[in-house]
Structure formats: C-alpha cells, structure tokens
Amino acid sequence: MSDVKIVAIAGGSASGKSSIVREIAGYFKDDLTVIGHDNYYKAHDDISFEQRKTLNYDYPGAFDNDLFYKDLIKLLDGKEIDMPTYDYNNHTRSKETVRIKPTKIILIEGILVLYDEKIRSITDTKVFVDADSDVRLQRRILRDTKERGRSLESVLTQYISQVKPMHETYIEPSKKYADIIIPRGARNLKGIQILKRHIKHLIEEDNEG
C-alpha cells in the first residue's frame, strides 16, 4: 500500500456534506481528491426513464459498492482509476468517466459511505455530518427543484416514501461508526476547523514518513 489515506464523510441527504467537502477540498487543493459515492449508483439502462424515476436511491443496494471498493483499493495502491459519473437528470450512469489520480488524501462522501463494513475497513477517518431533519428537507427541496429540475410534489413524495425511512433505517445508524461528528452541518465552523487540522496532521504524517 502507498501513503494514500481515505477520509469518509457521511450524513443524511442535504445535511451539509457537499458544503463541507467543498471547503475541505479548496483548502487542501492538490493533496486531496474528492470521490462522490453517488457516482457509483448502479446503471439502469435496461429500464425506462419512467421506471428509473421511481427507484429507491437511498438504500445500500442502489450502489455498486464492489466497483467502489475495487477503485479505492487501486488508489490506495497508487494506481489511477476511471471513475464513473452519474446523470441525475436521466437517473442512470453517464457514459463518461473521469480519470482520478491518487493523492495523499482521498475524500469519499455520500449518505452511505459508513454503512458498508468493507468500505469502512479501508478508511483512515470516518466523519458524520449531522443536521436537523426539517433543515435537511428544506435544503433538499431547494436543491432538487433548482438544480435537478424536479417538481415540489415529486421531491416531497420521494422524501416521505424513500428518503426519510431509508435515513432512519440505514444512514442514521451508521453514525455510530464515526470518529468525528459535525453537528449543524456546514454552519459548524469549529467542527470544520477540527477536521481540517486532523487532515493536515494525516498529510504531515506522510511527509515525515
């Protein structure tokens, strides 16, 4: 194994993960690479668009964790990968991939990156971003209607039927595996500073080694 280390950031949908990840990525620049677990949603080219719209994307079986794990192992071994990408508008995997080179820190983020024991076993540090459920719902409505072209009705229906029960069944329980918990999402500036200091320490450990 190389000196690459994996930091996992999990948390509920619209908990503030992306904002924290952007802040961390901007701070560490070339020493850190972000890989979104969403890119590893399974492809659904074999079913219609209307069917794809009704699929549950908030439970562990929605992800191709075998490929995710293999790609992370390659990065840990100092090898490049071709990361898949996901098309939210068409609800399936895109034909395009992104070449990812190993860096000192690989930051993986997603609602369920702490759920799978195999993925947890190769992460150095596990982080859970916590946020009130009402706040998360408000953010999800704004994000999905503005950025992903969804109707308010479809967002609320999906939240009630899938997002909320899946959060309570799979995501919230994975918090117990976290080494660091950041309450209040991206508003918790002190929590983000603590995480930055920790990642800086990991990088400096590598430099000393």
Rosetta blueprint (number, residue, H / E / L):
1 M L
2 S L
3 D L
4 V L
5 K E
6 I E
7 V E
8 A E
9 I E
10 A E
11 G E
12 G L
13 S L
14 A L
15 S L
16 G L
17 K H
18 S H
19 S H
20 I H
21 V H
22 R H
23 E H
24 I H
25 A H
26 G H
27 Y H
28 F H
29 K H
30 D H
31 D H
32 L E
33 T E
34 V E
35 I E
36 G E
37 H H
38 D H
39 N H
40 Y H
41 Y E
42 K L
43 A L
44 H L
45 D L
46 D L
47 I L
48 S L
49 F H
50 E H
51 Q H
52 R H
53 K H
54 T L
55 L L
56 N L
57 Y L
58 D L
59 Y L
60 P H
61 G H
62 A H
63 F E
64 D L
65 N H
66 D H
67 L H
68 F H
69 Y H
70 K H
71 D H
72 L H
73 I H
74 K H
75 L H
76 L H
77 D L
78 G L
79 K L
80 E L
81 I E
82 D E
83 M E
84 P E
85 T E
86 Y E
87 D E
88 Y L
89 N L
90 N L
91 H L
92 T E
93 R E
94 S E
95 K E
96 E E
97 T E
98 V E
99 R E
100 I E
101 K L
102 P L
103 T L
104 K L
105 I E
106 I E
107 L E
108 I E
109 E E
110 G L
111 I L
112 L L
113 V L
114 L L
115 Y L
116 D L
117 E H
118 K H
119 I H
120 R H
121 S L
122 I L
123 T L
124 D L
125 T E
126 K E
127 V E
128 F E
129 V E
130 D L
131 A L
132 D L
133 S H
134 D H
135 V H
136 R H
137 L H
138 Q H
139 R H
140 R H
141 I H
142 L H
143 R H
144 D H
145 T H
146 K H
147 E L
148 R L
149 G L
150 R L
151 S L
152 L H
153 E H
154 S H
155 V H
156 L H
157 T H
158 Q H
159 Y H
160 I H
161 S H
162 Q H
163 V H
164 K H
165 P H
166 M H
167 H H
168 E H
169 T H
170 Y H
171 I H
172 E H
173 P H
174 S H
175 K H
176 K H
177 Y H
178 A L
179 D L
180 I E
181 I E
182 I E
183 P L
184 R L
185 G H
186 A H
187 R H
188 N L
189 L H
190 K H
191 G H
192 I H
193 Q H
194 I H
195 L H
196 K H
197 R H
198 H H
199 I H
200 K H
201 H H
202 L H
203 I H
204 E H
205 E H
206 D H
207 N H
208 E H
209 G L
